[in-house]
Amino acid sequence: MDYLAHLLIVLIAAKGLGWGALKLRQPASVGEIAAGTLLALAIAAMPFESQILGSLAVSPAIEWIAEAGIFFLMLYAGAEMQLEEIAAHTKESVMVALGGVVLPLVLGVALGWAVLPDTPLKTAQALVIGVGLSISAVPVAAKVFMELGLLHRPIGEIVISAALFDDVIALMLLAIVTSLIGTGEFPDILSLAVLFAKVAAFFLVSFVVGIWLYPWIWRAMAVVPLPGTRLLTLIVLGIAFSLLAESLGMHFVLGPFVAGLFFDEARVGKDTYVAVKLIVNAVAMGVLGPIFFASIGLRIELGSAIEIPGFLAALVAVAFFGKLFGAGLPARWSGLGWRDSAAVGVGMSGRGAVELVFISIADKAGVFAGSTESNSVSEHLFSAMVMTAVITTLMVPEVLRWILVKR
């Protein structure tokens, strides 16, 4: 009964504040994170103990649903991408992606190494800061590009393609971080070579299945007269790719993303594509996603803004300007104008759901459990990283609209 009450409370709060965020022209995820944060504050301020509310932040039901939310968010993110658009600007996108990863990664690791206390997890924590700041998530930027009719122009396609490469690189780096946590040592050259070979094997198998087997699978499923068969097929494919990823030492989030990436009209048919994508969108954005974002908010400690304001400001500065210059300059070198290049850099600055998923994975791996020092940076590192993701997500649409309207 407590679990049902937990789900009801979190879902109502997340949907209510998510709707409020949309009214303020902000992403719904910002309101959903705020819902979890306010619930945590309200529970902490209660003058009496409540069995239901007292266990809300550590509810297994919330954790399970949040995991399902990650799966469906990545499934929908993959379905939003188009392989043809990615391939059309591969050269420019790779340049932008590499610049947008390397500069924030180096600056983030340097910042973490300079300010984190000496603990056994200092190296892993510094690397998590760098990887977290190197991630890009495009839903916010894509919405702005769509509003201005630029989503399918070179500027929009480069940002979307580069963000995909960024996420793949980040997931590879995540495998290195988790290996570092598990063994206590940085992977050697042979281990890294094996890791890259496994990544290559995963994408090779995915490409073969997606290009050649996907059409056959969907034609076979089309004749099955059971309700929900098409949705179930996509979910099963996502789970199968997830199992493949985990068997090769990578995180399961690659699975639903790849399953969604090959899910397009050409391979599954227009009717199937439209119908199933609508359902996945409703599940990811309407039900499971809000619970995931609220679960992140439940673990935020706003005291980090008071205890370590300088570090939080430095994180935001590295996150924003690292992408602005790291991704913007390669865009300029690829032939875009200065204003369009700035728009690419700003568009790559939003983290949103992707960084939150990464932070959640790192948290479960034990990265943020390295210090119990009062008021230490590592004590508030998780909250500071989440707040950075939220702040950059809020900044991107306003700055991007200003640049593109001027354009």
C-alpha positions in Angstrom: 0.0 0.0 0.0 2.9 2.4 0.8 4.3 1.8 -2.6 1.1 2.8 -4.3 0.9 5.9 -2.2 4.5 6.8 -3.1 3.7 6.5 -6.8 0.5 8.5 -6.5 2.2 11.4 -4.5 5.2 11.6 -6.8 3.2 11.4 -10.1 0.7 14.1 -9.1 3.4 16.4 -7.9 5.6 15.8 -11.0 2.8 16.3 -13.4 1.4 19.4 -11.7 4.8 21.2 -11.5 5.7 19.9 -15.0 2.6 21.6 -16.4 3.5 24.8 -14.4 7.0 24.8 -16.0 5.5 24.5 -19.5 3.3 27.5 -18.7 6.5 29.4 -17.9 7.9 28.3 -21.2 10.4 26.0 -19.6 11.0 22.2 -20.1 8.5 20.1 -18.2 11.5 18.1 -16.8 12.6 21.2 -14.8 9.2 21.3 -13.1 9.3 17.6 -12.4 12.7 17.8 -10.8 11.4 20.8 -8.7 8.5 18.6 -7.6 10.9 16.0 -6.2 13.0 18.6 -4.5 10.0 20.3 -2.9 8.7 17.0 -1.7 12.1 16.3 -0.1 12.1 19.7 1.6 8.5 19.3 2.8 9.3 15.9 4.3 12.4 17.3 6.0 10.4 20.2 7.5 7.5 18.0 8.8 7.0 18.4 12.6 5.8 14.8 12.9 6.9 11.4 11.5 4.9 9.8 8.7 5.4 6.2 7.7 4.4 6.8 4.1 6.2 10.2 3.5 9.2 9.2 5.6 10.2 6.4 3.3 9.3 8.2 0.0 12.8 9.2 -0.9 14.1 5.6 -0.6 11.0 3.9 -2.0 11.9 0.8 -4.1 8.7 1.4 -6.2 10.0 4.9 -7.2 13.4 3.4 -8.0 11.9 0.6 -10.1 9.7 3.0 -12.1 12.6 5.5 -12.5 14.6 2.7 -14.1 11.8 2.0 -16.5 11.6 5.7 -17.1 15.3 5.7 -18.2 14.5 2.9 -20.6 11.6 4.6 -22.3 13.3 8.0 -22.4 16.3 6.5 -24.2 13.9 4.5 -26.5 12.0 7.7 -27.4 15.3 9.7 -27.8 16.5 7.1 -30.4 13.2 7.2 -32.2 13.5 11.0 -32.5 16.8 10.6 -34.4 17.0 9.9 -38.1 20.0 8.0 -39.5 19.9 9.8 -42.8 20.1 13.2 -41.2 23.0 12.0 -39.1 24.9 10.7 -42.1 24.3 13.9 -44.2 26.6 15.9 -41.9 28.9 13.3 -40.5 32.2 15.2 -41.0 31.0 18.5 -39.5 29.1 16.6 -36.7 32.2 14.6 -35.7 34.3 17.8 -35.6 31.7 19.5 -33.4 31.2 16.4 -31.2 34.9 15.9 -30.6 35.4 19.6 -29.7 32.3 19.6 -27.6 33.5 16.6 -25.7 37.2 17.3 -25.3 37.2 20.8 -24.0 34.5 20.4 -21.3 35.9 17.0 -20.4 39.4 18.4 -19.8 38.2 21.5 -18.0 35.8 19.5 -15.9 38.4 16.9 -14.8 40.9 19.8 -14.1 38.2 21.6 -12.0 37.4 18.4 -10.0 41.0 17.5 -9.4 41.7 21.0 -8.1 38.9 21.2 -5.6 37.9 17.7 -4.6 39.3 16.4 -1.3 41.8 13.4 -1.4 39.7 10.3 -1.2 39.9 6.9 -2.8 37.3 8.0 -5.3 38.8 11.4 -6.2 39.9 10.3 -9.7 36.5 8.7 -10.4 34.7 11.8 -9.2 36.8 14.1 -11.3 36.2 12.0 -14.3 32.5 12.0 -13.7 32.5 15.8 -13.5 34.3 15.9 -16.9 32.1 13.3 -18.5 28.9 14.9 -17.1 29.9 18.3 -18.5 30.8 16.8 -21.9 27.3 15.4 -22.5 24.8 17.1 -24.8 21.1 16.6 -25.0 19.2 18.0 -27.9 15.4 18.0 -27.0 15.4 21.6 -25.8 17.5 22.9 -28.7 15.5 20.8 -31.2 12.3 22.4 -30.0 13.7 25.9 -30.6 15.0 24.9 -34.0 11.6 23.4 -34.9 9.8 26.6 -33.8 12.0 28.7 -36.1 11.9 26.2 -39.0 15.6 25.3 -38.7 15.5 21.8 -37.4 16.1 20.2 -40.8 18.6 22.8 -42.0 22.4 22.3 -41.6 22.6 24.1 -38.3 19.9 21.9 -36.7 21.1 18.6 -38.3 24.7 19.3 -37.1 23.6 19.8 -33.5 21.4 16.7 -33.5 24.1 14.5 -35.1 26.9 15.9 -32.9 24.9 15.4 -29.8 24.4 11.7 -30.7 28.1 11.2 -31.1 28.6 13.0 -27.8 26.3 10.6 -26.0 28.0 7.6 -27.5 31.4 8.9 -26.4 29.9 9.7 -22.9 28.5 6.2 -22.6 32.0 4.7 -23.5 33.6 7.0 -20.9 31.0 5.8 -18.4 32.2 2.3 -18.9 35.7 3.5 -18.0 34.4 5.2 -14.9 32.5 2.1 -13.7 35.6 0.0 -14.3 37.6 2.5 -12.3 35.2 2.2 -9.4 35.0 -1.6 -9.5 38.7 -2.2 -9.7 40.1 0.9 -8.1 42.5 1.3 -11.0 42.3 3.1 -14.3 42.0 0.6 -17.2 45.3 -0.2 -18.9 45.9 0.0 -22.7 44.9 -3.6 -23.3 41.7 -3.1 -21.2 40.8 0.0 -23.2 41.5 -1.8 -26.5 39.2 -4.6 -25.4 36.5 -2.0 -24.4 36.7 -0.2 -27.7 36.5 -3.6 -29.5 33.4 -4.5 -27.5 31.8 -1.1 -28.4 32.6 -1.7 -32.1 31.1 -5.2 -31.8 28.0 -3.8 -30.2 27.4 -1.2 -33.0 28.3 -3.7 -35.7 25.7 -6.2 -34.5 23.2 -3.4 -34.0 23.8 -2.1 -37.5 23.3 -5.6 -39.0 20.1 -6.1 -37.0 18.8 -2.6 -37.7 19.5 -2.5 -41.4 18.8 -6.1 -42.5 16.6 -7.8 -39.9 14.4 -4.9 -38.7 12.2 -4.9 -41.9 11.7 -8.6 -41.7 10.9 -8.6 -37.9 8.3 -5.9 -38.3 6.7 -7.6 -41.4 6.5 -10.8 -39.4 4.9 -9.0 -36.3 2.4 -7.1 -38.5 0.4 -10.3 -39.1 0.1 -11.2 -35.4 -3.5 -10.4 -34.4 -2.8 -9.6 -30.8 -3.3 -6.1 -29.3 -0.1 -4.2 -28.5 2.1 -6.4 -30.6 3.9 -3.5 -32.3 4.7 -1.7 -29.1 5.8 -5.0 -27.5 8.1 -5.7 -30.4 9.9 -2.4 -30.0 10.2 -3.0 -26.2 11.6 -6.6 -26.7 14.1 -5.2 -29.2 15.2 -2.6 -26.7 15.6 -5.2 -24.0 17.5 -7.5 -26.4 19.9 -4.7 -27.3 20.2 -3.8 -23.6 21.2 -7.4 -22.8 23.8 -7.3 -25.6 25.2 -4.1 -24.3 25.5 -5.4 -20.7 27.0 -8.7 -21.9 29.8 -6.6 -23.6 30.4 -4.5 -20.5 28.4 -1.4 -21.4 25.4 0.2 -19.8 21.9 -1.0 -20.7 20.9 2.5 -21.8 22.6 2.0 -25.2 20.0 -0.8 -25.9 16.8 1.2 -26.0 18.5 4.0 -27.7 19.7 1.8 -30.6 16.4 0.0 -30.8 14.7 3.4 -31.2 17.3 4.7 -33.6 16.5 2.1 -36.2 12.8 2.5 -35.7 11.8 4.7 -38.6 9.2 4.7 -41.4 11.4 3.1 -44.0 11.9 0.0 -41.9 8.7 -0.4 -40.0 6.1 1.3 -42.1 4.5 4.7 -41.7 1.4 3.6 -39.7 3.4 1.5 -37.3 6.0 4.3 -36.8 3.4 7.0 -36.1 1.2 4.8 -33.8 4.0 3.3 -31.7 6.0 6.5 -31.4 2.9 8.3 -30.0 2.5 5.5 -27.4 6.2 5.6 -26.5 6.1 9.4 -26.2 3.1 9.2 -23.9 4.7 6.6 -21.7 8.1 8.2 -21.6 7.1 11.9 -21.3 3.7 11.4 -19.6 4.1 8.7 -17.0 7.5 7.1 -16.4 9.7 10.1 -17.3 8.1 12.5 -14.8 8.7 9.9 -12.0 12.3 9.5 -13.0 12.9 13.3 -13.0 11.1 13.6 -9.7 13.3 10.8 -8.2 16.3 12.9 -9.1 14.8 15.9 -7.4 14.2 13.8 -4.2 17.9 13.4 -3.9 18.9 17.1 -4.5 20.2 19.0 -1.5 19.7 22.7 -2.2 22.2 23.4 0.5 24.9 22.8 -2.1 24.0 26.2 -3.6 24.7 27.7 -0.1 27.6 25.5 1.0 29.6 25.5 -2.3 28.3 28.4 -4.4 31.7 29.0 -6.0 32.1 25.4 -7.1 28.5 25.4 -8.5 29.2 28.6 -10.4 32.4 27.1 -11.8 30.5 24.0 -12.9 27.9 26.0 -14.8 30.6 28.2 -16.4 32.6 25.2 -17.6 29.5 23.5 -18.8 28.2 26.4 -20.8 31.4 28.0 -22.2 33.2 24.7 -22.6 30.4 23.7 -25.1 30.2 27.2 -26.6 33.8 27.3 -27.6 34.5 23.5 -27.8 31.6 22.9 -30.2 31.2 26.4 -31.7 34.8 26.8 -33.0 34.7 23.5 -35.0 31.4 24.6 -36.4 32.9 27.8 -37.6 35.9 25.9 -39.1 33.4 23.6 -41.0 32.1 26.7 -42.9 29.2 28.0 -40.8 28.9 31.7 -40.0 29.8 33.1 -36.6 26.2 33.4 -35.5 25.2 29.9 -36.6 28.4 28.6 -35.0 27.5 30.3 -31.7 24.0 28.7 -32.0 25.6 25.3 -32.5 27.7 25.8 -29.4 24.8 27.0 -27.3 22.5 24.2 -28.7 25.1 21.7 -27.5 25.2 23.2 -24.0 21.9 21.7 -22.8 22.2 18.6 -20.8 18.7 17.7 -19.7 17.6 14.1 -19.4 20.9 12.6 -20.8 23.1 14.1 -18.1 20.6 13.2 -15.4 20.5 9.6 -16.6 24.4 9.6 -16.5 24.4 11.1 -13.0 21.9 8.6 -11.8 24.0 5.7 -13.1 27.1 7.1 -11.5 25.3 7.6 -8.2 24.2 3.9 -8.2 27.8 2.9 -9.0 28.9 4.7 -5.8 30.8 7.6 -7.3 29.3 10.2 -4.9 29.9 8.2 -1.7 33.5 9.1 -1.3 33.4 11.7 1.6 31.5 12.5 4.7 33.4 15.7 5.4 31.1 18.5 6.5 30.5 21.0 3.8 33.0 19.3 1.4 32.6 19.6 -2.3 32.3 15.8 -2.7 29.5 15.7 -0.1 27.4 18.0 -2.3 28.8 16.9 -5.7 25.7 14.9 -6.7 23.3 17.9 -6.1 25.7 20.3 -7.7 25.9 18.2 -10.9 22.1 17.9 -11.0 21.6 21.6 -10.5 24.2 22.3 -13.3 22.1 20.1 -15.7 18.9 22.0 -14.7 20.5 25.5 -15.0 22.1 24.8 -18.4 18.8 23.3 -19.6 17.1 26.6 -18.5 19.7 28.8 -20.2 19.7 27.1 -23.6 16.3 28.0 -25.0 16.5 31.7 -24.0 20.0 32.2 -25.3 19.4 30.1 -28.4 16.2 32.0 -29.3 18.0 35.3 -29.0 20.8 34.2 -31.3 18.5 32.6 -33.9 16.0 35.5 -33.9 18.9 37.8 -34.5 20.0 35.5 -37.3 
